[in-house]
Amino acid sequence: MPTKSDVLIIGGGPVGLSCAYYLLKSGRKVTLLDAKEIGKGSGSGNAGHIVPSHIIPLAAPGVMASALKWMLDPAHSPFGMKVSLDPNYLSWLLKFVLACSGANVQRSINPLNDLGQLSAKNFAQIIAEEKFDCSYQEKGLLFLYKTEQAFRDGQHEGEFMQKHGIPVSVYDKANVHEIEPAALEGVIGGVHFTGDAHLNPAVFLKLLSGRVRAMGAEMLENTPVTEFETANGKIFKVRTSGGDFEAEQVVLAAGALTPSVARDLKLNIPIQPARGYSMTMSATKTMPSHALILGERKIAVSPVDGLLRFTGRLEVGNYSMIPNPVWIQRIENSAREYLHLDEKLDVKETWAGLRPTTPDGVPIIGRSPKHSNLILATGHAMLGLSLGPGTGQVVAELVNGREPAFSLSLMRLERF
Ligand SMILES: Cc1cc2nc3c(=O)[nH]c(=O)nc-3n(C[C@H](O)[C@H](O)[C@H](O)COP(=O)(O)OP(=O)(O)OC[C@H]3O[C@@H](n4cnc5c(N)ncnc54)[C@H](O)[C@@H]3O)c2cc1C
């Protein structure tokens, strides 16, 4: 006999777990399936930045020019691409190149801003209500710059975001060293997005997963969804290696693997993995006091729980989750250009994860165009943790037939 539930969620990353939390809060009976370990996929080793300030999509004017420039300096490039003739990959690349426009930025700002603000509010609420001890700190995100040109560009970006309601402070050299003593002498300025926050992502996901289980969700690990049984535009059965499942509604939140899960549903979901790496080490003598972005090198820095994490690199098209030691070393070298670090770092963990990336840099959230009982919640790229709780709320609203907190029209799959 198939297992029956109200709502079946495929994927137990930050997005699937957040959906489960809000659905349970709304009184739904939830089953959550993960192909591997819940909360351990691409969300656990990330930077843990909660960034409602990130309202400019990845696909923006100048990105292609920067990518070409970085290719001339491969040892420092924050960006890489797989070489492949796979038609899905080539079609994604073409869509991405076409989306690198001012029009795409204008179109994307409101949905990213709406989802980012809702998520930030929900994070603060979940952490307070559930008493999650996950090193959550509302200290903003500080960009550090070493060159005049990058500092100027950072200030322009800050002014642009300020016009959209994002709080920003700009610091000259003296001020940036005063607020961030871990910065080396070569840092000449900073731009501080003061409404951002950071936390320990692995701890947050563990606590959220525990809470979801305690609220009554049935949660199964090592249970990959392999096929679906459909009729008349409706999913009747979800097949897994561990048996069949039936549900009134299905939420697909399988991160970078969403396209392969959706293939059996004849849904073409334009998502590519954008692999990135992190290294986590014991505290150094002079710990940064903020979550940071090292501007020119695009490295994220997160001080949490007496540990220090660096993350970086965006490699489009690669599904392997094995960290590349060459890039881990390069990330450390780049961090040493900006920060006081001990000569020898005590590395605790190296990690790789996949950002589920759409060509226009906006997530896909909404009902499937082909299935009346399927909701898609995916494609959050570099913001899946940050945008999780807002996504969870609007998915619960869709499932319950309520008007979502804001219009999802620009997030629907049909835009591609
Ligand atoms: C280096 C790096 C740094 C990052 N830093 C940040 C940051 O600071 N802030 C931020 O917001 N985001 C950050 N991100 C992005 C963030 O980690 C992702 O956006 C996020 O993990 C996506 O969440 P998700 O739930 O959609 O997918 P995932 O986290 O990938 O979870 C999807 C889950 O679905 C499961 N699954 C896959 N296939 C199946 C199947 N067939 N059946 C059942 N289950 C399946 C997987 O096992 C997985 O557990 C970073 C990413 C990287 C790589």
PDBQT file of the ligand as one rigid body, heavy atoms in Angstrom, charges set to zero:
ROOT
HETATM    1  C1  LIG A 501      29.888  27.890  -1.644  1.00  0.00    +0.000 C 
HETATM    2  C2  LIG A 501      28.434  28.259  -1.448  1.00  0.00    +0.000 A 
HETATM    3  C3  LIG A 501      28.107  29.318  -0.604  1.00  0.00    +0.000 A 
HETATM    4  C4  LIG A 501      26.771  29.692  -0.420  1.00  0.00    +0.000 A 
HETATM    5  N1  LIG A 501      26.458  30.692   0.453  1.00  0.00    +0.000 NA
HETATM    6  C5  LIG A 501      25.154  31.023   0.657  1.00  0.00    +0.000 A 
HETATM    7  C6  LIG A 501      24.796  32.014   1.602  1.00  0.00    +0.000 A 
HETATM    8  O1  LIG A 501      25.640  32.579   2.301  1.00  0.00    +0.000 OA
HETATM    9  N2  LIG A 501      23.471  32.334   1.733  1.00  0.00    +0.000 N 
HETATM   10  C7  LIG A 501      22.505  31.717   0.980  1.00  0.00    +0.000 A 
HETATM   11  O2  LIG A 501      21.341  32.072   1.096  1.00  0.00    +0.000 OA
HETATM   12  N3  LIG A 501      22.821  30.743   0.106  1.00  0.00    +0.000 NA
HETATM   13  C8  LIG A 501      24.113  30.386  -0.076  1.00  0.00    +0.000 A 
HETATM   14  N4  LIG A 501      24.436  29.404  -0.974  1.00  0.00    +0.000 N 
HETATM   15  C9  LIG A 501      23.379  28.807  -1.796  1.00  0.00    +0.000 C 
HETATM   16  C10 LIG A 501      22.569  27.786  -1.030  1.00  0.00    +0.000 C 
HETATM   17  O3  LIG A 501      23.409  26.874  -0.374  1.00  0.00    +0.000 OA
HETATM   18  C11 LIG A 501      21.635  27.077  -2.017  1.00  0.00    +0.000 C 
HETATM   19  O4  LIG A 501      20.910  28.044  -2.723  1.00  0.00    +0.000 OA
HETATM   20  C12 LIG A 501      20.682  26.167  -1.267  1.00  0.00    +0.000 C 
HETATM   21  O5  LIG A 501      21.347  25.079  -0.705  1.00  0.00    +0.000 OA
HETATM   22  C13 LIG A 501      19.566  25.669  -2.177  1.00  0.00    +0.000 C 
HETATM   23  O6  LIG A 501      18.616  25.075  -1.349  1.00  0.00    +0.000 OA
HETATM   24  P1  LIG A 501      17.609  23.970  -1.891  1.00  0.00    +0.000 P 
HETATM   25  O7  LIG A 501      16.837  23.479  -0.723  1.00  0.00    +0.000 OA
HETATM   26  O8  LIG A 501      16.889  24.505  -3.068  1.00  0.00    +0.000 OA
HETATM   27  O9  LIG A 501      18.566  22.836  -2.479  1.00  0.00    +0.000 OA
HETATM   28  P2  LIG A 501      19.583  21.860  -1.732  1.00  0.00    +0.000 P 
HETATM   29  O10 LIG A 501      20.194  22.507  -0.573  1.00  0.00    +0.000 OA
HETATM   30  O11 LIG A 501      20.484  21.341  -2.797  1.00  0.00    +0.000 OA
HETATM   31  O12 LIG A 501      18.635  20.696  -1.231  1.00  0.00    +0.000 OA
HETATM   32  C14 LIG A 501      17.972  19.868  -2.160  1.00  0.00    +0.000 C 
HETATM   33  C15 LIG A 501      17.764  18.511  -1.541  1.00  0.00    +0.000 C 
HETATM   34  O13 LIG A 501      17.030  17.721  -2.486  1.00  0.00    +0.000 OA
HETATM   35  C16 LIG A 501      17.509  16.407  -2.401  1.00  0.00    +0.000 C 
HETATM   36  N5  LIG A 501      17.196  15.666  -3.636  1.00  0.00    +0.000 N 
HETATM   37  C17 LIG A 501      17.795  15.775  -4.844  1.00  0.00    +0.000 A 
HETATM   38  N6  LIG A 501      17.257  14.892  -5.711  1.00  0.00    +0.000 NA
HETATM   39  C18 LIG A 501      16.299  14.221  -5.045  1.00  0.00    +0.000 A 
HETATM   40  C19 LIG A 501      15.408  13.157  -5.393  1.00  0.00    +0.000 A 
HETATM   41  N7  LIG A 501      15.405  12.605  -6.607  1.00  0.00    +0.000 N 
HETATM   42  N8  LIG A 501      14.559  12.700  -4.438  1.00  0.00    +0.000 NA
HETATM   43  C20 LIG A 501      14.556  13.228  -3.178  1.00  0.00    +0.000 A 
HETATM   44  N9  LIG A 501      15.396  14.218  -2.816  1.00  0.00    +0.000 NA
HETATM   45  C21 LIG A 501      16.249  14.713  -3.730  1.00  0.00    +0.000 A 
HETATM   46  C22 LIG A 501      19.000  16.560  -2.166  1.00  0.00    +0.000 C 
HETATM   47  O14 LIG A 501      19.570  15.398  -1.582  1.00  0.00    +0.000 OA
HETATM   48  C23 LIG A 501      19.060  17.772  -1.245  1.00  0.00    +0.000 C 
HETATM   49  O15 LIG A 501      19.107  17.414   0.118  1.00  0.00    +0.000 OA
HETATM   50  C24 LIG A 501      25.764  28.996  -1.147  1.00  0.00    +0.000 A 
HETATM   51  C25 LIG A 501      26.091  27.923  -1.958  1.00  0.00    +0.000 A 
HETATM   52  C26 LIG A 501      27.411  27.543  -2.112  1.00  0.00    +0.000 A 
HETATM   53  C27 LIG A 501      27.743  26.377  -2.984  1.00  0.00    +0.000 C 
ENDROOT
TORSDOF 0
